[in-house]
Amino acid sequence: MNLITIYVIKNYMNHYHAKYFVDAVANMSVAESARINNVTHPAISQALRTLENELKVKLTSRKKRRFELTPEGEIFYQRAVDWLEQFESIKTELSFGGKEVSGELLLGASQSLTAEFVGPIIFEMKKRHPRLQIRATFGEAAVIRDMVQRKAVQIGFVIDDDRLSDFAQKLICNGDFVVVSARPLENLGQKDLIVTYKNKVEVQDLFKKLKNKGYKEPNVFLELVSWSLIRRFVLAGEIHGYVPQYVVQEDLDRGILYKVDVPVKAFQYSVKAIWRKRSSLSMSAEVFLDKLIESEDETK
């Protein structure tokens, strides 16, 4: 019988101490755990001391304000995360049996994916299931992948960049990258181009296809990490931007932005939901994904 099992048996009515610990580790901050759980900093510290006293081991090692785990702490963290996931899954399944989803759902995505795909489903889920607590965290793909691996979020939403082999995943939708301008009837190369990074797979794909067909590579004026920011720059100035079409679809429909003529086949993107391999999703996470996919199917 492992440490987490012993602890849960002795203290099964108080799973909060384990959650405080997990949140502190996932965010590498006692203060952040206190904020997430709406308790004081001393309450988190006391909970950690209680855990250590019950288990009779040191879980953390604080050096120069750095929050580090001991080897025993690493073991307890992994077991505690697994147990809390099971606990939330049981809670959600029981409430779902009563036709109401509850519990906690932690999501991670970029701001553009949240605005286009995730946000509307969050509002719908909260409206239908008011007892469900949803927390969304923003970040670029690398940050979201890391948060999923650390179990700081249950589900991450990213554009597939060929770095998802370590994750369980589900396709949400496909689409094309486009070059856009604030003026109609323009060709690629008439203006400088803004991209995220020159070494990103979609940018390399565009430049390679242009070179293979004998076209000159457009001048990259600026690299911006955010597609939403690229959109704003294009709206504000004489510049072209290279973004996934979902970022500018509403602007294209309204005639605010226009597709630039690109003489090569578009690079296709895939929006995917990712979670840890060999880790079962809670009922609330499954319901959320089903709703999101259902919503996308309805728009096709």
SELUM-785916 format. One record per residue (C-alpha): residue in one letter; x, y, z. Coordinates in steps of 0.05 Angstrom, whole numbers, plus 5000, padded with zeros to 4 digits. Layout:
AXYZ/...
This chain:
M500050005000/N503250664978/L503851325017/I498151674982/T493451094994/I495251075068/Y494251825073/V487551825037/I484951255081/K486751645143/N484452325118/Y479452185062/M474752745084/N480253265073/H482953215004/Y484353965003/H491353885033/A493353444975/K490353944926/Y494054524959/F500554134951/V499253944879/D497454654859/A503654924894/V508054434856/A504654524789/N505555284794/M512155254833/S509055754882/V505655714949/A502756404937/E499656184871/S496555564905/A493556034957/R490656474902/I487755884862/N484555574924/N482256244953/V485856135020/T491456495055/H498856365045/P499556105117/A493855605105/I497855295048/S504155265089/Q500454945147/A497354425100/L504254245073/R506954165144/T500953725162/L502253285102/E509553205121/N507753045193/E502652525172/L507352195122/K513552285166/V517752525107/K520053195079/L516353355015/T519554024997/S526254365002/R526055125002/K532655434982/K533256184970/R525756234960/R525755684907/F520455154914/E523554464903/L521253754915/T525053224953/P525152524922/E519552334969/G515852964947/E516452754874/I513252084890/F507752394931/Y506352914878/Q505252394823/R500851964866/A496952564892/V495652814822/D492952134801/W488552084863/L485752784855/E484152644782/Q480352014804/F476952404859/E474552954811/S472452434760/I468252064812/K465152724835/T463552924764/E460852244745/L456252234806/S453752934790/F453052754717/G448652174737/G444252704769/K444253084702/E448953624726/V456453654714/S460553944771/G467753934796/E473754304769/L476054344697/L482854644680/L484054854608/G489955154571/A490155494503/S492856084464/Q488556714467/S486556634394/L484355914403/T480556104466/A476956664431/E475056244371/F473855544398/V474455464473/G471156094500/P464255984471/I463955284499/I466155534568/F460256004569/E455455464546/M458154964598/K457655474654/K450555644634/R448354914633/H452554684692/P453455264742/R456754824793/L462454664745/Q468655084761/I472655234698/R479555574698/A482955754633/T490355914626/F493356254565/G500156124531/E503555924467/A503855204445/A510355034482/V507555314547/I501054924539/R504754274525/D508854374588/M502754524630/V499253884605/Q505453474622/R505853784692/K498253674700/A497354414713/V491654354662/Q487453754644/I486553924570/G490754364525/F488554644458/V494054754406/I495454764332/D499154124314/D506454294302/D508953574297/R510853584371/L504853224399/S507252494397/D507852474473/F500452654483/A493652344475/Q489952784426/K483452914390/L482353314326/I477853914333/C478254204262/N482654334202/G483954964163/D488955354120/F494255874135/V493056504095/V496757154079/V492257754091/S492258494076/A487959094093/R487259224018/P483958773965/L487058463904/E494358433926/N499657923910/L504857613956/G511158033955/Q507858703943/K508858864017/D513358624073/L510858034113/I509757914188/V510357194214/T510956874282/Y517856564273/K521756434210/N523255724233/K515955534247/V513654954204/E508255344168/V513155914149/Q518455424126/D513155054085/L511155704050/F518255914034/K520155214009/K514155173962/L515655873935/K522955693922/N521155033888/K516655413840/G521755953826/Y518456513865/K522257023907/E521656943982/P517857534012/N521558004059/V519957854132/F519158544165/L517758294235/E516957654277/L511257684327/V509557104374/S502057254372/W497457144313/S492557634345/L497958164346/I499758014273/R492458134256/R492558814291/F498859024255/V495758844187/L489459244204/A493659844225/G498859884169/E501459734100/I503759034115/H501858304101/G500857794156/Y501257034155/V496156714202/P491356124209/Q484856304174/Y480656234238/V484356834268/V481757294213/Q475456934188/E470757464217/D474958024186/L474757674118/D467257574123/R466258314139/G470958564085/I475858874134/L481558424113/Y482858074047/K486557454025/V493057593988/D494157173925/V499356643941/P501756223881/V502855583921/K498455093958/A496455324028/F499454994090/Q493954634128/Y493454684204/S489954224253/V487054464319/K487653914370/A485853784442/I491553444480/W492253114548/R497152644582/K497851944554/R495251394599/S491251904638/S483751844635/L479652474626/S474552684678/M467252674659/S467153434656/A473053434608/E469752914563/V463253304563/F467053944545/L470653604487/D464253294461/K460853974462/L466654304426/I466953784371/E459453794364/S459654554356/E464954514302/D461053974265/E454954434264/T458954994231/K461454564173/
